[in-house]
């Protein structure tokens, strides 16, 4: 069984949203002194490959710990957007090109190819974003989540978080950001999971997102 890691490694050098602090990873016990190693980990809730729930932008929205485990596992399909240039919109043309599997999927994962810039200043540039028609389409369906290989569903310059707010308005769905290796997932449906850390009242949390293929697909609703 082939398993594909879709998550970036969290390190002291991990790119973070402008204004956030980078992860602090400190050794507090060592083999030499204590006979074992232990670390103090200090990170923002939206660091690295992570999940946004409705509570990220709405005070009354559901937090990650209140969502059922089934929200984080199911069938996914990659929407290929690698032909788009910076600032271009992801439209229904990209979704329609993926075919009938779009209707059967639980997760739509958008591959812009932007993960190749991870660790460089270009990663904070004008990556493609979904347009209003795509947002309306997602809102009209029963998807468990959507995901992107960029810093956010909104452009970094949009401090209003327009797309976040429209996505989470009256809808139980998750948004996964900073994915990677989506080009390895192929063009059809595959099994996908993105379980977050279980943190009380979580407005977001890192995830180890993975994809895998088996002879029969998971049917988890």
PyMOL commands that set and color helices and strands:
alter all, ss='L'
color gray80, all
select helices_A, chain A and resi 31-34+54-56+64-66+69-72+92-97+101-104+114-117+121-124+132-140+162-168+182-184
alter helices_A, ss='H'
color red, helices_A
select strands_A, chain A and resi 3-5+24-29+38-42+50-52+73-80+89-90+107-111+129-130+145-148+174-177+190-193+204-206+210-212
alter strands_A, ss='S'
color yellow, strands_A
deselect
rebuild
show_as cartoon
